[in-house]
Amino acid sequence: MVRKLFPVLIAAGVLAASSSAFAARKYGMAGCGLGSIVMGKRGSQLSAATTNSTAYSQIFGITSGTSNCKPDKVTTAMIEQEQFLTANLLVIEKEMSQGGGETVAALGETFGCEGASKDIAVQVLSDNHDAIFANPGVEKIRDAATEALQGNSETAKGCNRLVM
């Protein structure tokens, strides 16, 4: 049984580590499941993986959304923002440098900006273009955009998915 689950555990660990959102997760490289609750994020991941594989703990956790297997709101928001940036990075950079556009407005929506806050978010993001794109990488761009929006009193109140 452990032999069959080992490749799944390895793949889950690699996928989990591939995003900056990994830092917000409640489990370590062994993945979610009973082992993540017993051993924690910093405990022995070998023991956590062994515990996860017993009694199909990890499979049950994934299918039921229990045992730390359901992403929390922060992790979900970060992943959605990073995926949106990855898919639209060139257009977003161009629109921000030009003062706004539909894709920048849609980016604002991924940060939870709606109504008047969305219009202000477009302006804040455009005004901070150079700082947002100062460092390469989607994670750094997302973090810089989040900081810019948190630094504006209107968007800090009106955008409800500004997470780091």
C-alpha positions as CSV (number, residue, x, y, z in Angstrom):
1,M,0.0,0.0,0.0
2,V,2.8,2.4,0.9
3,R,4.5,1.6,-2.4
4,K,1.4,2.6,-4.3
5,L,1.0,5.9,-2.5
6,F,4.6,6.9,-2.4
7,P,4.6,8.4,-6.0
8,V,1.4,10.3,-5.1
9,L,3.0,11.7,-2.0
10,I,6.1,12.8,-3.9
11,A,3.9,14.4,-6.6
12,A,1.8,16.2,-3.9
13,G,4.9,17.4,-2.2
14,V,6.4,18.8,-5.4
15,L,3.1,20.5,-6.3
16,A,2.7,21.9,-2.9
17,A,6.2,23.4,-2.9
18,S,5.7,25.0,-6.4
19,S,3.8,28.0,-5.1
20,S,4.5,30.8,-2.7
21,A,1.1,29.9,-1.3
22,F,2.9,26.8,0.2
23,A,4.0,29.0,3.1
24,A,0.3,29.5,4.1
25,R,-0.6,25.9,4.1
26,K,-1.0,24.0,7.3
27,Y,1.1,21.0,6.2
28,G,4.6,20.2,5.2
29,M,6.1,18.2,2.3
30,A,4.2,15.0,3.2
31,G,1.0,16.7,2.3
32,C,-2.3,16.9,4.0
33,G,-4.0,14.1,6.0
34,L,-3.9,12.8,9.6
35,G,-0.1,13.0,9.5
36,S,-0.2,16.7,9.0
37,I,-2.4,17.1,12.1
38,V,-0.2,14.7,14.2
39,M,3.2,15.8,13.1
40,G,2.5,19.4,12.0
41,K,4.3,21.5,9.4
42,R,7.7,21.3,11.0
43,G,7.6,17.8,12.4
44,S,9.1,14.7,10.8
45,Q,7.7,14.5,7.3
46,L,8.6,10.9,7.0
47,S,6.4,10.1,10.0
48,A,3.7,12.3,8.6
49,A,3.8,10.5,5.2
50,T,3.7,7.2,6.9
51,T,0.7,8.3,9.0
52,N,-1.0,9.7,6.0
53,S,-0.7,6.4,4.1
54,T,-2.2,4.3,6.9
55,A,-6.0,3.7,6.7
56,Y,-6.1,5.9,3.5
57,S,-6.0,9.0,5.7
58,Q,-4.7,11.3,2.9
59,I,-7.2,9.9,0.3
60,F,-10.1,10.4,2.8
61,G,-8.9,13.9,3.7
62,I,-8.6,15.0,0.0
63,T,-12.0,13.6,-1.0
64,S,-13.8,15.0,2.1
65,G,-11.9,18.3,2.5
66,T,-10.8,17.5,6.0
67,S,-7.4,16.9,7.8
68,N,-5.9,20.2,6.4
69,C,-6.7,19.0,2.8
70,K,-9.1,21.9,2.0
71,P,-7.2,25.1,1.2
72,D,-8.1,28.1,3.4
73,K,-9.2,31.4,2.0
74,V,-5.8,32.9,2.1
75,T,-4.2,30.1,0.1
76,T,-7.0,30.1,-2.4
77,A,-6.8,33.8,-3.0
78,M,-3.0,33.7,-3.4
79,I,-3.2,30.8,-5.9
80,E,-6.0,32.5,-7.9
81,Q,-4.1,35.8,-8.1
82,E,-0.8,34.1,-9.1
83,Q,-2.6,32.0,-11.8
84,F,-4.3,35.2,-13.2
85,L,-1.0,37.0,-13.3
86,T,0.7,34.1,-15.0
87,A,-1.9,33.9,-17.7
88,N,-2.1,37.6,-18.3
89,L,1.3,39.0,-17.3
90,L,2.2,40.8,-20.5
91,V,-1.2,42.4,-21.0
92,I,-1.3,43.5,-17.4
93,E,2.2,45.1,-17.6
94,K,1.2,46.9,-20.8
95,E,-2.1,48.1,-19.4
96,M,-0.6,49.3,-16.1
97,S,2.0,51.3,-18.0
98,Q,-0.7,52.9,-20.0
99,G,-2.8,53.8,-17.0
100,G,-5.3,50.9,-16.9
101,G,-7.5,48.6,-18.9
102,E,-9.9,45.7,-18.7
103,T,-7.2,43.1,-17.6
104,V,-5.9,45.4,-14.8
105,A,-9.5,45.8,-13.7
106,A,-10.0,42.1,-13.7
107,L,-6.7,41.8,-11.7
108,G,-8.3,44.2,-9.2
109,E,-11.3,41.8,-8.9
110,T,-8.9,38.9,-8.0
111,F,-7.9,41.1,-5.0
112,G,-11.6,41.5,-4.1
113,C,-11.9,45.0,-5.3
114,E,-15.5,45.8,-6.4
115,G,-17.4,48.9,-7.4
116,A,-15.6,52.2,-6.6
117,S,-12.7,50.3,-5.1
118,K,-12.1,48.5,-8.4
119,D,-11.6,51.8,-10.2
120,I,-9.3,53.1,-7.5
121,A,-7.4,49.8,-7.6
122,V,-6.8,50.2,-11.3
123,Q,-5.4,53.7,-10.7
124,V,-3.2,52.5,-7.7
125,L,-1.8,49.6,-9.7
126,S,-1.1,51.8,-12.7
127,D,0.6,54.5,-10.5
128,N,2.8,51.8,-8.9
129,H,3.7,50.0,-12.2
130,D,7.5,50.5,-11.8
131,A,7.5,49.3,-8.2
132,I,5.2,46.3,-9.0
133,F,7.4,45.1,-11.8
134,A,10.7,46.0,-10.2
135,N,11.4,42.3,-9.4
136,P,10.8,39.4,-11.7
137,G,8.5,36.5,-10.9
138,V,4.8,36.3,-10.5
139,E,5.0,35.9,-6.7
140,K,7.0,39.1,-6.3
141,I,4.7,40.9,-8.6
142,R,1.7,39.7,-6.7
143,D,3.2,40.7,-3.4
144,A,4.2,44.2,-4.7
145,A,0.7,44.7,-6.1
146,T,-0.8,43.6,-2.8
147,E,1.5,46.1,-0.9
148,A,0.5,48.9,-3.3
149,L,-3.2,48.2,-2.7
150,Q,-2.7,47.9,1.1
151,G,-0.9,51.2,1.1
152,N,-4.0,53.1,-0.2
153,S,-6.6,53.8,2.4
154,E,-9.5,53.3,-0.1
155,T,-8.4,50.0,-1.5
156,A,-7.1,48.7,1.9
157,K,-10.8,49.0,3.1
158,G,-12.6,48.1,-0.1
159,C,-10.5,45.2,-1.4
160,N,-11.2,42.1,0.7
161,R,-8.6,39.6,-0.7
162,L,-5.4,41.5,0.0
163,V,-3.4,38.6,1.5
164,M,0.4,38.1,1.9
